[in-house]
């Protein structure tokens, strides 16, 4: 799982682990947070490993998958959670950029979504109840998109 060291990614990783999945906690910069996520999973009896990979480098993406398979076995679920919220350096962002980012996080429910809101969707999609949902892009944006 990419982007699993904090926030939504961590919530998805711990949710999948709680449902029996062994989890590769992918990260690029947040090694301490990734190890905290692994510790949280293993303390609850789950299986997890932290793997560093810069997803902008194709060779590292391949290494991430290879290391996950060598450590955890066959991969049954892949969650691509790593993302940058703003498409430019923070120092170049305007107030409008930040307002748009915050507005995009607001749902019709009148609140910003919490990591668990998205994690519940990911865990459902990875579980047996969603066995007939294949090859789809499912947006968990609270009605924003």
C-alpha positions in Angstrom: 0.0 0.0 0.0 1.4 3.4 -1.0 1.1 6.4 1.3 0.3 4.2 4.3 2.4 6.0 7.0 -0.2 8.6 8.2 -3.7 10.0 7.8 -6.0 8.2 5.4 -3.3 5.7 4.4 -2.6 4.7 7.9 -6.4 4.3 8.6 -6.7 2.1 5.5 -3.6 0.0 6.4 -4.8 -0.6 10.0 -8.4 -1.4 8.7 -7.1 -3.9 6.2 -4.9 -5.5 8.8 -7.8 -5.7 11.3 -9.6 -7.7 8.6 -6.7 -10.2 8.1 -4.6 -8.6 5.4 -0.8 -8.6 5.7 0.2 -5.0 4.9 3.2 -3.5 3.2 3.4 0.1 4.5 4.8 2.1 1.7 6.5 5.4 2.4 9.0 7.8 0.9 10.0 10.2 3.6 8.2 9.3 6.8 10.1 6.3 8.0 9.3 6.9 11.7 5.6 7.2 10.9 5.7 4.1 8.7 7.3 2.2 11.5 4.6 3.5 13.9 2.0 2.2 11.6 3.7 -1.2 11.4 3.9 -1.3 15.2 0.2 -0.4 15.5 -0.7 -3.3 13.2 1.6 -5.9 14.8 0.6 -4.9 18.4 -3.0 -5.9 17.4 -1.7 -9.2 16.1 -1.5 -8.3 12.4 1.4 -8.6 10.0 3.1 -5.6 8.4 6.4 -4.4 7.0 7.6 -0.9 6.1 9.1 -0.4 2.7 10.6 2.8 1.4 10.0 3.6 -2.3 10.0 6.8 -4.3 7.1 6.3 -6.6 8.4 8.8 -9.1 11.1 6.2 -10.0 9.8 3.2 -11.9 12.6 0.9 -10.6 11.6 1.7 -7.0 8.0 0.9 -7.7 9.1 -2.5 -9.0 11.3 -3.0 -6.0 8.4 -2.1 -3.7 6.3 -4.9 -5.2 9.1 -7.4 -5.2 10.0 -6.7 -1.6 6.4 -6.9 -0.5 5.9 -10.2 -2.2 9.2 -11.6 -0.8 8.2 -10.6 2.7 4.5 -11.1 2.8 3.7 -13.5 -0.1 1.4 -13.1 -3.0 -0.3 -9.7 -3.3 -4.1 -9.8 -3.4 -4.8 -6.1 -2.7 -3.1 -3.0 -4.0 -4.1 0.4 -2.6 -2.6 3.4 -4.3 -3.0 6.1 -1.7 0.2 8.3 -2.2 -0.6 11.7 -3.7 0.3 15.3 -3.6 -2.5 17.6 -2.8 -1.1 20.6 -4.5 0.5 20.4 -8.0 3.2 23.0 -7.2 5.6 23.9 -4.4 4.0 25.2 -1.3 5.9 28.5 -1.5 4.2 29.1 -4.9 0.6 28.5 -3.6 -1.8 31.3 -3.4 -4.6 31.8 -1.0 -7.0 30.6 -3.7 -5.0 27.4 -4.0 -5.3 26.7 -0.3 -9.0 27.7 -0.3 -9.7 25.3 -3.2 -7.9 22.5 -1.4 -9.9 23.0 1.8 -13.1 23.3 -0.2 -12.4 20.1 -2.0 -12.1 18.4 1.4 -15.5 19.6 2.5 -18.4 17.3 1.9 -22.1 17.9 1.6 -22.2 16.7 5.2 -20.7 20.1 6.2 -17.4 18.7 7.5 -14.0 17.7 6.2 -13.7 14.0 5.8 -11.8 12.0 8.4 -9.2 9.3 7.5 -11.6 6.6 8.7 -14.3 7.8 6.2 -12.0 6.8 3.3 -10.5 3.8 5.1 -13.9 2.2 5.5 -14.5 2.4 1.7 -11.1 0.9 0.9 -11.6 -1.9 3.4 -15.0 -2.6 2.0 -13.6 -2.7 -1.6 -10.9 -5.1 -0.5 -13.3 -7.4 1.2 -15.5 -10.2 0.0 -18.6 -8.0 0.0 -17.2 -6.1 -3.0 -16.3 -9.2 -5.0 -18.4 -8.0 -7.9 -16.8 -4.6 -8.0 -13.9 -4.9 -10.4 -11.9 -2.5 -12.5 -13.6 0.6 -11.1 -12.4 3.9 -9.9 -14.4 4.6 -6.8 -14.3 8.1 -5.3 -14.7 8.4 -1.6 -15.1 12.1 -1.5 -18.3 12.6 0.5 -20.1 13.7 -2.6 -17.5 16.3 -3.7 -16.7 14.4 -6.9 
